[in-house]
């Protein structure tokens, strides 16, 4: 069944083929890139790959920060008990607290890099 969400995803993927990506983060656990033209992000972490708009990236970043900041620590670091909701309908990422913190650090570094690149572009304009 083709839904509106599926149509939107197909449209995003077609647009991503024309993107001019710049790297915001690259590490052993994943990468984050952003298109200079359309502003879409591609976030790869462990076995998850997400294509996100700027607002979706910011929302995901805030959700991960919130989850890491409010972790109760009631279980071991090896238990996958941190549930991160993604912008996709009924799509979640299940992580250990260690993985969630790695993901948060990755998102933080990418966000800082994006802000630095924006400042550089402002001075070059």
C-alpha positions in Angstrom: 0.0 0.0 0.0 1.4 3.4 -1.0 0.8 6.0 1.7 1.5 9.7 1.7 4.5 9.0 3.9 5.9 6.6 1.3 5.4 9.2 -1.4 7.2 11.7 0.7 10.1 9.4 1.4 10.4 8.6 -2.4 10.5 12.3 -3.1 13.2 12.9 -0.5 15.3 10.0 -1.9 15.0 11.4 -5.4 16.1 14.8 -4.2 19.0 13.3 -2.2 20.4 11.9 -5.4 21.0 15.6 -6.5 22.5 16.7 -3.2 25.9 18.2 -2.6 26.8 16.7 0.8 29.2 18.2 3.3 30.5 16.1 6.1 29.5 17.2 9.6 30.7 14.2 11.5 32.5 11.0 10.7 33.5 8.3 13.2 33.6 4.6 13.8 30.0 4.5 15.0 28.6 6.5 12.1 28.5 9.7 10.1 26.3 12.8 9.6 26.2 14.6 6.3 24.1 17.6 5.1 23.3 18.8 1.7 24.4 22.4 1.0 21.5 22.9 -1.4 18.4 21.5 0.2 19.6 21.2 3.9 18.6 17.5 4.3 20.7 15.5 6.7 21.7 11.9 6.4 22.4 10.3 9.8 24.0 6.9 10.0 24.5 5.4 13.5 25.3 1.7 14.1 22.8 -0.1 11.9 20.4 2.9 11.5 20.2 5.3 8.5 17.9 8.3 8.7 17.2 11.0 6.1 16.0 14.1 7.9 15.0 17.7 7.2 16.7 20.4 9.3 13.7 20.6 11.7 13.6 16.8 12.0 17.4 16.7 12.8 16.9 19.3 15.5 14.0 17.4 17.0 16.0 14.2 17.0 18.9 16.0 18.6 16.7 17.4 21.4 15.0 14.0 22.0 18.3 12.2 22.4 19.6 15.0 24.7 16.5 14.7 26.8 16.7 10.9 27.0 20.3 11.0 28.0 19.7 13.7 30.6 16.8 11.9 32.2 18.2 8.4 32.2 17.4 6.8 35.6 20.3 4.3 35.5 18.0 1.6 36.9 19.6 -1.1 34.7 23.0 -2.0 33.4 24.8 -0.2 30.6 24.5 -3.2 28.4 20.7 -3.4 28.4 18.9 -1.8 25.4 16.3 0.2 27.3 16.7 3.7 25.8 13.9 4.2 23.2 14.4 7.1 20.8 11.5 8.1 18.6 12.4 9.2 15.1 10.5 11.5 12.8 9.2 8.5 10.9 5.8 7.2 11.9 6.1 4.3 14.3 9.9 4.2 13.9 12.1 4.0 17.0 15.8 3.4 17.8 16.5 1.1 20.7 19.9 1.7 22.4 21.9 1.1 25.5 22.6 4.2 27.5 26.2 4.0 26.3 25.1 4.0 22.7 22.6 6.8 23.4 25.4 8.9 24.8 27.6 8.1 21.8 24.7 9.1 19.5 24.1 12.3 21.5 27.8 13.3 21.2 27.8 12.6 17.5 24.7 14.8 17.0 26.3 17.5 19.2 29.5 17.5 17.1 27.5 17.6 13.9 25.4 20.5 15.1 28.5 22.4 16.2 30.1 21.8 12.8 27.0 22.9 11.0 26.9 26.1 13.0 30.6 26.8 12.4 30.1 26.2 8.6 27.1 28.7 8.7 29.3 31.3 10.3 32.0 30.7 7.7 29.5 31.1 4.9 28.2 34.4 6.4 31.8 35.8 6.5 32.4 34.6 2.9 29.2 36.2 1.6 
